[in-house]
Amino acid sequence: MRERYQTLDIQQKLLWNLRDLGKTLHGMSEGRASQKRILVMLLRSGGMTQQELTERLEVRPGSASEVIGKLEGAGLLLRTPSSADRRTADVHLTEAGEQAARAAEEERRQRRDVMFSCLTEEEKGTLLSLLERLSGHWEERFTGAEDRGCGRHHHRGGGC
């Protein structure tokens, strides 16, 4: 495999590395509706309706409901009927849920520290600048205006 890599041109090597990094990130990710992600979202928000949580997770209501049910069964969150909207429930962390969410946040922080530990602060800044520029260019060239993810990538200042 490494022998083939040596024969690639620079653009092919860039794509190869981006693909490998993407696979690694995907393998390390908790997933859209992971239990840890839900706990952290609720910790940061102080609670929200199940409908709001489902929308923020960008998953189907059934998928969110299944994971929320597991967390509720584990005693990590509570669902109570929403006084504002009878079609949904308010979702809040229990004390045990708050502890689990704080532990998940710390795991994330430690993982990020390790992920970028081989770079200096200056190198991290350079890498970020290059990735933002590349990402903006790809959005302009390869996606339609309706597919630009303006809600997700607003940090780039992409004019959405």
N, C-alpha and C positions, 0 to 999 in steps of 0.2 A: 504494500500500500504506500509506504513512504517512497519507494522507488518511483511510482507513478506520480506522486506529488512533485517530485523534483523535475519532472518533465513538463509540468504545467506552466503557462504564462502567468504573469502577475494577476491579471483579472480572474483567471480560473482559481488561483490560490486564494484570492480574497473571497470568492464565492464558497470555496471549499471550507475555509475557516468560519465564515458566517453560518454556513449550514451546520457545521459541527457545534458551534456555540449555541445555535438555536436548539439543536437536539439536547445538548447538556442542560440548557435553561428549561426546556420542556420537561425533562426528566426530574429536575429539581423543583419544579413548580408544584404548588398545592392544588391546582385546578381551579376552575371558575367558581364552583360551589363546594369547595372543600370545607370541612368543619373548621379548620383553623382560620381560613379566610373569613368565614361568617362570624366567628368569635371576635376577630380583630375589628371587623367592620362595625359590629355592635358596640364594642368597647369605645371606639373612636367617635361614634355617633351618639352614644348614650341611649340607643334603642331607636327602633323605627317600626313601621308597619311591615307585615310580611310581604305585602305587595311592593312596597318601596325596596325592600331587601332583594326581592326577586328581580326587580328592574335593574338594580345596581349590579347584581351578579351577572346579568345578561344571560339568564338560563330560563328554561320553561318552568312554569309554576309547579308542575308535578315534581320536577327534579329538586327544586328548592324545598318544597314541602317535605320530601323524603329526608333530606339532610337535617332540616330543622326539627323534624320529628325525632330523629336519632339523638340530636343534641338535647332536646327536651327530655327524652327518656333517660339520658345520662345525667340529668339534673344540672345541665350547664346553662339552660335558658328557660324562660317562661313565655308562653303565649297567652294573651288575654284578649277578649273581644275588644275591638277598637270602638271607642265612643264616637269617633269622627266618621267612621265608615264601616257599616255593618258587614260589608263583604270581605273584610280582612281582619287580621288580628295584630295587636301590638306585640312586638318581640323585644324582650329585655334579657340581659344576662343575670344569672344568679351570682351569688358570691363565688361559688366554685367556677362558674363560667368566666368571671372577671380574672380569677387567678390563672385559668387555662389560657385566656386571651393574652394576658401579660407575658406568660411563658412563651407563647407562640410569637409574639412581637420580639422578644429577646432572641429567640432562635433565628428569626429573620435577620435581625441586626447582625448577629454573629456570622451568619452565612454570607451576608453582603460584605462584611469586613474581610472574610477569608477569600471571597471571590476576586476581590480587587487588590489583595495584599501585595501582589507582585508589581504593582504600579505605584509610582510616586504621585503626589497630589497634582503636580504639573502634568504628568502623563495622563492622569484621569481626566483632567480638564481638556487636554488636547483630544483624547479619545471621544469624550462627550461632544465636543464641538464638531468633530468629523462625522460622528454617527448622526447627529442632528441634521447636519448639512446633507448627508447622504439620504437620510430618511425623508427629508423635505423634498429633495430632488425626485426620489422614487415616487412619492405621493403625487407630485405634479405630472410626472411622465407616465405612470402606469396605473393610476386609478382615476375614476371619474369624480367630479365634485361631490356627488352624493355618497361616495364610498371613502371619503378622506378621513373618516373617524374624527371629525372635529371635536367631538366631546371627549375623546380619549387622549388626543395629542395636542391639546391646547398649549402645553408648555413650550412648544416650538415657536409660538408666535406666528402660526401659519395663516392668520387672517380669517379665521372662521367666525 
